[in-house]
Amino acid sequence: MLKYINWDPIHKFILWKGFSIHIYSLMFFLSFLIGWYIMKYIYKIEKINQKYLDTLLVYTVLGTVIGARLGQIFFYDFSYFSDHWIEAFFPVKENYSKLGIIKGYEFIGYRGLSSHGATIGIILSIFFIVKKYLKSFFWICDRLCIVATLSAVFIRIGNFFNSEIVGIPCNSALPWSVKFLQMDTGYGEIVPRHPTQIYESIIYFFIFLFLCSLYRKKNIRNITGYISGIFFILLWSSRFLLEFMKEPQGYEIINMYSLNTGQWLSIPCIIFGIFIFYFSIKK
């Protein structure tokens, strides 16, 4: 009988000598690629000019990466990055000699990214392009949140391969409990834990399917803000609850009343969703 899973995966694929791609980076790329095709399909059925699609992609990618990185820096690891600004803004890791002197940098990709920061970045990026679309802010959000939910599925799979954002210890008799053999020692002892990354991926995937089903109903997708409101309520409520099963992430700036930074940042997102949902129906 399987008691737990020993998780010791590869981190990257070596494409040719001297060049490789990290699985986390691959998941990030796939999320944008598949998202682009989904938005292309949406544009087609709604007869939106395809020329706007490239603009949306560029602004969304920039908003996601910049917002996610800044969110990680300021929400979770400011004490570390304040002494390592090169690592903060570039996808590298400092290599030190035995004397403690920096002898070079290793490319590792942007492994520290905040989903709350990405959300803020995407929202701000939409404000920059909304006039070009001749559509409302929430019209774009209603479509883009479907893609964002699927992207979250891929990102959490990437976290699983990196053995990061791990769950709290659990009973080893739980068949799907995982021993993250490559886990950062900062999380504590290597013992069977909840695979919270997989929990999130599964939940986000079902939210994605639900949002797709809502979008397919023309009378619902024409209610501006309706899908966005449900997205914010469902996704961030699930994130809030799952945080109870996770280990703390970095040096969190908020940790009080038994709630961590991820939960405190999720609360305004949930309230925002309720606000949007209420007024979309009322309007």
C-alpha positions as CSV (number, residue, x, y, z in Angstrom):
1,M,0.0,0.0,0.0
2,L,1.4,3.4,-1.0
3,K,2.0,5.5,2.1
4,Y,3.4,8.7,0.4
5,I,5.1,9.8,-2.7
6,N,8.8,10.6,-2.9
7,W,9.0,13.6,-5.1
8,D,12.5,14.2,-6.6
9,P,11.9,15.6,-10.1
10,I,14.2,17.2,-12.7
11,H,14.0,21.0,-12.8
12,K,14.9,21.6,-16.4
13,F,15.2,20.1,-19.9
14,I,18.6,20.3,-21.5
15,L,17.9,21.2,-25.1
16,W,21.5,21.4,-26.2
17,K,24.9,21.9,-24.7
18,G,25.0,25.1,-22.6
19,F,21.3,25.8,-23.1
20,S,18.3,24.4,-21.1
21,I,14.8,25.4,-20.1
22,H,13.4,25.2,-16.6
23,I,10.1,23.4,-16.2
24,Y,8.7,26.4,-14.3
25,S,9.6,28.7,-17.2
26,L,8.0,26.2,-19.6
27,M,4.8,26.2,-17.6
28,F,4.8,30.0,-17.7
29,F,5.3,30.0,-21.5
30,L,2.6,27.5,-22.0
31,S,0.1,29.6,-20.0
32,F,0.6,32.6,-22.3
33,L,0.6,30.5,-25.4
34,I,-2.6,28.6,-24.7
35,G,-4.1,31.8,-23.3
36,W,-3.3,33.6,-26.6
37,Y,-5.2,30.9,-28.5
38,I,-8.2,31.1,-26.1
39,M,-8.4,34.9,-26.5
40,K,-8.1,34.5,-30.3
41,Y,-11.1,32.2,-30.2
42,I,-13.0,34.7,-28.1
43,Y,-12.1,37.5,-30.5
44,K,-13.3,35.4,-33.4
45,I,-16.7,34.5,-32.0
46,E,-17.3,38.1,-30.9
47,K,-16.0,39.6,-34.2
48,I,-13.3,41.6,-32.5
49,N,-10.5,42.9,-34.8
50,Q,-7.5,40.5,-34.4
51,K,-5.1,43.5,-34.5
52,Y,-5.9,44.2,-30.8
53,L,-4.8,40.8,-29.7
54,D,-1.1,41.4,-30.0
55,T,-1.4,44.6,-28.0
56,L,-3.3,42.7,-25.3
57,L,-0.7,40.0,-25.2
58,V,2.3,42.4,-24.8
59,Y,0.7,44.4,-22.1
60,T,-0.6,41.4,-20.2
61,V,2.8,39.7,-20.3
62,L,4.6,42.8,-19.0
63,G,1.9,43.4,-16.4
64,T,2.1,39.9,-15.2
65,V,5.9,39.5,-15.0
66,I,6.6,43.0,-13.6
67,G,3.7,42.9,-11.1
68,A,4.4,39.4,-10.0
69,R,8.1,40.1,-9.4
70,L,7.4,43.4,-7.5
71,G,4.8,41.6,-5.5
72,Q,7.3,38.9,-4.4
73,I,9.9,41.6,-3.5
74,F,7.6,43.8,-1.5
75,F,5.0,41.3,-0.1
76,Y,7.3,38.4,0.8
77,D,11.1,38.8,0.5
78,F,11.9,42.5,0.9
79,S,14.5,41.8,3.6
80,Y,16.4,39.5,1.3
81,F,16.1,41.4,-1.9
82,S,17.0,44.7,-0.3
83,D,20.5,43.3,-0.1
84,H,20.3,41.5,-3.5
85,W,18.9,44.0,-6.0
86,I,20.5,42.2,-9.0
87,E,18.5,39.1,-8.1
88,A,15.4,41.1,-7.5
89,F,15.2,42.4,-11.1
90,F,17.1,39.9,-13.1
91,P,16.4,36.1,-13.4
92,V,19.8,35.1,-11.8
93,K,21.2,33.8,-8.6
94,E,24.5,35.0,-7.1
95,N,27.3,32.5,-6.8
96,Y,29.8,33.1,-4.0
97,S,33.4,32.0,-3.5
98,K,34.6,30.4,-0.3
99,L,35.6,33.9,0.9
100,G,32.1,35.2,0.5
101,I,32.8,37.2,-2.7
102,I,30.5,37.2,-5.6
103,K,32.2,35.3,-8.4
104,G,29.3,35.3,-10.9
105,Y,25.6,34.7,-11.6
106,E,23.6,31.7,-12.6
107,F,20.5,32.0,-14.7
108,I,17.6,30.4,-12.8
109,G,14.6,32.3,-14.2
110,Y,12.0,34.2,-12.2
111,R,11.2,31.7,-9.6
112,G,9.9,34.1,-7.0
113,L,6.6,35.5,-8.3
114,S,3.5,36.7,-6.4
115,S,0.0,36.0,-7.8
116,H,-1.4,39.0,-6.0
117,G,1.3,41.2,-7.5
118,A,0.5,39.7,-11.0
119,T,-3.2,40.5,-10.5
120,I,-2.4,44.1,-9.7
121,G,0.0,44.3,-12.7
122,I,-2.6,42.9,-15.1
123,I,-5.3,45.3,-13.8
124,L,-3.0,48.3,-14.4
125,S,-2.0,47.0,-17.8
126,I,-5.6,46.9,-18.8
127,F,-6.1,50.5,-17.9
128,F,-3.4,51.4,-20.4
129,I,-5.1,49.7,-23.4
130,V,-8.8,50.0,-22.6
131,K,-9.2,53.2,-24.7
132,K,-7.8,51.4,-27.7
133,Y,-10.5,48.7,-27.5
134,L,-13.4,51.0,-27.3
135,K,-14.7,48.6,-24.6
136,S,-15.2,49.0,-20.9
137,F,-12.5,47.9,-18.4
138,F,-14.7,45.1,-17.1
139,W,-15.5,43.9,-20.6
140,I,-11.8,43.0,-21.0
141,C,-11.6,41.6,-17.5
142,D,-14.5,39.3,-18.1
143,R,-12.6,37.6,-20.9
144,L,-9.1,37.8,-19.6
145,C,-10.0,36.3,-16.2
146,I,-10.8,33.0,-17.9
147,V,-7.3,32.9,-19.3
148,A,-5.8,34.0,-16.0
149,T,-7.4,31.1,-14.2
150,L,-6.0,28.5,-16.6
151,S,-2.6,30.2,-16.3
152,A,-2.7,29.7,-12.6
153,V,-3.1,26.0,-13.1
154,F,0.2,25.8,-15.1
155,I,2.0,28.1,-12.6
156,R,1.2,25.8,-9.7
157,I,2.3,22.8,-11.6
158,G,5.6,24.6,-12.1
159,N,5.8,25.3,-8.3
160,F,5.3,21.6,-7.8
161,F,8.3,20.7,-9.9
162,N,10.3,23.3,-8.0
163,S,9.2,21.8,-4.7
164,E,8.2,25.3,-3.5
165,I,5.0,26.6,-1.8
166,V,4.8,23.3,-0.1
167,G,2.0,22.2,2.3
168,I,2.2,21.6,6.0
169,P,3.2,18.1,7.3
170,C,0.4,15.6,7.2
171,N,-0.2,12.0,8.1
172,S,2.0,9.7,6.0
173,A,-0.9,7.3,5.7
174,L,-2.5,9.8,3.3
175,P,-2.0,8.1,-0.1
176,W,-1.3,11.4,-1.9
177,S,1.0,12.9,0.7
178,V,4.3,14.0,-0.7
179,K,7.9,14.0,0.5
180,F,9.6,16.9,-1.3
181,L,13.1,15.5,-1.4
182,Q,14.5,18.7,-3.0
183,M,12.6,21.0,-0.6
184,D,14.3,24.1,0.7
185,T,15.5,23.4,4.3
186,G,13.9,26.7,5.2
187,Y,10.6,24.9,5.2
188,G,11.8,22.6,8.0
189,E,12.2,18.8,8.1
190,I,11.6,16.7,5.0
191,V,8.4,14.8,5.9
192,P,5.2,13.8,4.1
193,R,3.3,17.0,3.3
194,H,0.1,18.1,1.6
195,P,0.8,18.8,-2.1
196,T,-1.0,22.1,-2.0
197,Q,0.3,23.1,-5.4
198,I,-1.7,20.2,-6.9
199,Y,-4.7,21.0,-4.8
200,E,-4.7,24.6,-6.2
201,S,-4.2,23.4,-9.7
202,I,-7.2,21.1,-9.6
203,I,-9.4,23.8,-8.0
204,Y,-8.3,26.5,-10.5
205,F,-9.0,24.1,-13.3
206,F,-12.6,23.5,-12.2
207,I,-13.0,27.3,-11.8
208,F,-11.7,27.7,-15.3
209,L,-14.3,25.2,-16.6
210,F,-17.0,27.0,-14.7
211,L,-16.1,30.4,-16.1
212,C,-16.0,28.9,-19.6
213,S,-19.5,27.5,-19.1
214,L,-20.7,31.0,-18.1
215,Y,-19.0,32.7,-21.0
216,R,-20.7,30.3,-23.5
217,K,-24.1,31.7,-22.3
218,K,-24.5,34.9,-24.4
219,N,-27.0,36.4,-22.0
220,I,-24.5,36.1,-19.1
221,R,-21.3,37.2,-20.9
222,N,-23.2,40.4,-21.9
223,I,-23.6,41.3,-18.3
224,T,-20.5,43.4,-17.9
225,G,-18.5,42.5,-14.8
226,Y,-20.5,39.3,-14.0
227,I,-17.8,36.8,-14.9
228,S,-15.1,39.0,-13.3
229,G,-17.0,39.2,-10.1
230,I,-17.3,35.4,-9.9
231,F,-13.7,35.0,-10.8
232,F,-12.5,37.2,-8.0
233,I,-14.8,35.5,-5.4
234,L,-14.1,31.9,-6.3
235,L,-10.4,32.1,-7.1
236,W,-9.3,34.2,-4.1
237,S,-11.7,32.5,-1.7
238,S,-10.1,29.1,-2.6
239,R,-6.7,30.7,-2.2
240,F,-7.6,32.1,1.2
241,L,-8.7,28.6,2.5
242,L,-5.8,26.7,1.0
243,E,-3.3,29.0,2.7
244,F,-4.2,27.3,6.0
245,M,-2.5,24.2,4.6
246,K,0.7,25.9,3.4
247,E,4.0,26.7,5.0
248,P,4.9,30.4,5.3
249,Q,6.4,31.9,2.2
250,G,9.6,33.9,2.8
251,Y,9.6,36.8,5.2
252,E,5.9,37.7,5.0
253,I,5.1,41.4,5.7
254,I,1.7,40.6,7.3
255,N,1.2,37.7,9.7
256,M,-1.4,38.3,12.4
257,Y,-4.6,36.9,13.8
258,S,-3.5,33.5,12.5
259,L,-3.7,34.8,8.9
260,N,-0.7,35.0,6.6
261,T,0.2,37.5,3.9
262,G,-1.5,35.5,1.2
263,Q,-4.7,35.5,3.1
264,W,-4.7,39.2,4.0
265,L,-4.0,40.1,0.4
266,S,-6.8,37.8,-0.8
267,I,-9.4,39.5,1.4
268,P,-9.6,42.7,-0.6
269,C,-9.7,40.7,-3.8
270,I,-12.8,38.8,-2.5
271,I,-14.5,42.0,-1.5
272,F,-13.7,43.5,-4.9
273,G,-15.3,40.5,-6.5
274,I,-18.5,40.8,-4.4
275,F,-18.7,44.5,-5.2
276,I,-18.3,43.8,-9.0
277,F,-20.8,40.9,-8.9
278,Y,-23.4,42.9,-7.0
279,F,-23.3,45.9,-9.2
280,S,-23.2,43.9,-12.4
281,I,-26.5,42.2,-11.5
282,K,-28.0,45.5,-10.3
283,K,-27.0,47.3,-13.5
